[in-house]
Amino acid sequence: MSDDALFLFLTTSIIYFKEEEEDRSDKEEVIKDKTSINIMTQKQQTTISLQVKNLSYAYPMEPSEIIKDFTLELPKGSRCLLSGANGAGKSTLLQILAGKTMVAEDKVRVLGRPPFHDFNLSCSGELSYLGSQWRRNVGSAGGDVPLAGDFPARQMIFGVENVDPERRERLIKLLDIDLDWSMMALSDGQRRRVQICLGLLKPYEVLLCDEITVDLDILGRLDLLKFFEEECEERGATIIYATHIFDGMHDWMTHLAFISNGELKYGQGGRKEDIEEIKGIDHLLSTIEDWLRVDRDETKARKLLEGPKKRVDPYAHFGSRQMSYYGC
Ligand SMILES: Nc1ncnc2c1ncn2[C@@H]1O[C@H](COP(=O)(O)OP(=O)(O)OP(=O)(O)O)[C@@H](O)[C@H]1O
């Protein structure tokens, strides 16, 4: 081999090996990345962010329990659809999980902490609740009376401190909010958009939603569901979403719980892939319809058997009811 040929051979080999090495290290990067994603997914799946253990609850002065021996466990990053008939106990359960109602410390854990006793869970924004109580408190003067006063949506949204400006911008765009909207002259859907924006400004780790999208138009609802999905997949947020609207929910949810008369009856809060009735194709609506029909028949039968509910009269000891009659 001539000197020139030897030189050419050596240079080509060096270039080839270098390229091979670069290629291999690229591949290794990808494999490393994939491994870390896998580890994250496994970690996400094994990290429990919300836990309810044999929870029972009765409202004060009420004779019967509204939540009965309820057990649920949700991993980080999951999106659980909470379903059930009117009066089944969904809002009551969400209010307990949100720490608005006191139950024993060991019955409910959110991010490993008891939500009622650990006040900081909600104050820090780690646990966020958008529900009936919240609807009455945010942007309203109490009950269903809208806040009076001619101030713009901007004032409410920019009034929340310590918010990431990028997140705020994103939410304003997503919810199609006009910052000049006057809070006293909004439609129900517009008010709900401002309320939802306020509730989502802080990056929660666990979000509890109780029928928040009823007033939104289809686009608003679908965009919001997409946003929630990204929050779970990118940040590992966990969401429980109670609704009677199932459009788009089959693909959206990762877990399903159907509550009947305060008990976890179908779905068991399990992964949707493991629930026989909705496995594979989108059978969610028809399945929930079937469950609701069975539930309605059972409730009727139970009520017939139980007879009328006996309520505790809180004024019985004071005779004030009689006094009020005299007053009339
Ligand atoms: N403050 C309260 N005091 C006493 N009983 C209550 C109170 N709030 C709700 N209930 C009762 O608890 C039961 C469950 O109500 P809850 O609001 O949790 O049901 P839900 O599943 O959210 O219903 P919906 O789908 O209509 O919103 C109902 O029978 C209701 O009458």
Ligand as a Chemical Component Dictionary entry (heavy atoms), coordinates in Angstrom:
data_LIG
# 
_chem_comp.id                   LIG 
_chem_comp.type                 NON-POLYMER 
_chem_comp.pdbx_formal_charge   0 
_chem_comp.three_letter_code    LIG 
# 
loop_
_chem_comp_atom.comp_id 
_chem_comp_atom.atom_id 
_chem_comp_atom.alt_atom_id 
_chem_comp_atom.type_symbol 
_chem_comp_atom.charge 
_chem_comp_atom.model_Cartn_x 
_chem_comp_atom.model_Cartn_y 
_chem_comp_atom.model_Cartn_z 
_chem_comp_atom.pdbx_ordinal 
LIG N1  N1  N 0 -75.471 20.695 53.677 1  
LIG C1  C1  C 0 -76.174 19.577 53.599 2  
LIG N2  N2  N 0 -76.846 19.129 54.679 3  
LIG C2  C2  C 0 -77.541 17.979 54.632 4  
LIG N3  N3  N 0 -77.625 17.183 53.550 5  
LIG C3  C3  C 0 -76.964 17.571 52.452 6  
LIG C4  C4  C 0 -76.213 18.794 52.417 7  
LIG N4  N4  N 0 -75.651 18.902 51.183 8  
LIG C5  C5  C 0 -76.048 17.828 50.484 9  
LIG N5  N5  N 0 -76.834 17.028 51.235 10 
LIG C6  C6  C 0 -77.429 15.745 50.836 11 
LIG O1  O1  O 0 -76.374 14.851 50.533 12 
LIG C7  C7  C 0 -76.724 14.024 49.434 13 
LIG C8  C8  C 0 -75.596 14.076 48.417 14 
LIG O2  O2  O 0 -75.522 15.388 47.883 15 
LIG P1  P1  P 0 -74.388 15.810 46.899 16 
LIG O3  O3  O 0 -74.557 17.256 46.609 17 
LIG O4  O4  O 0 -73.098 15.362 47.447 18 
LIG O5  O5  O 0 -74.747 14.933 45.606 19 
LIG P2  P2  P 0 -74.163 14.990 44.139 20 
LIG O6  O6  O 0 -73.816 13.602 43.767 21 
LIG O7  O7  O 0 -73.095 16.006 44.050 22 
LIG O8  O8  O 0 -75.437 15.459 43.310 23 
LIG P3  P3  P 0 -75.546 16.333 41.965 24 
LIG O9  O9  O 0 -75.177 15.434 40.842 25 
LIG O10 O10 O 0 -76.981 16.693 41.962 26 
LIG O11 O11 O 0 -74.669 17.519 42.118 27 
LIG C9  C9  C 0 -78.065 14.521 48.920 28 
LIG O12 O12 O 0 -79.070 13.635 49.377 29 
LIG C10 C10 C 0 -78.248 15.865 49.556 30 
LIG O13 O13 O 0 -79.582 16.112 49.836 31 
# 
loop_
_chem_comp_bond.comp_id 
_chem_comp_bond.atom_id_1 
_chem_comp_bond.atom_id_2 
_chem_comp_bond.value_order 
_chem_comp_bond.pdbx_ordinal 
LIG N1  C1  SING 1  
LIG C1  N2  SING 2  
LIG C1  C4  DOUB 3  
LIG N2  C2  DOUB 4  
LIG C2  N3  SING 5  
LIG N3  C3  DOUB 6  
LIG C3  C4  SING 7  
LIG C3  N5  SING 8  
LIG C4  N4  SING 9  
LIG N4  C5  DOUB 10 
LIG C5  N5  SING 11 
LIG N5  C6  SING 12 
LIG C6  O1  SING 13 
LIG C6  C10 SING 14 
LIG O1  C7  SING 15 
LIG C7  C8  SING 16 
LIG C7  C9  SING 17 
LIG C8  O2  SING 18 
LIG O2  P1  SING 19 
LIG P1  O3  DOUB 20 
LIG P1  O4  SING 21 
LIG P1  O5  SING 22 
LIG O5  P2  SING 23 
LIG P2  O6  DOUB 24 
LIG P2  O7  SING 25 
LIG P2  O8  SING 26 
LIG O8  P3  SING 27 
LIG P3  O9  DOUB 28 
LIG P3  O10 SING 29 
LIG P3  O11 SING 30 
LIG C9  O12 SING 31 
LIG C9  C10 SING 32 
LIG C10 O13 SING 33 
# 
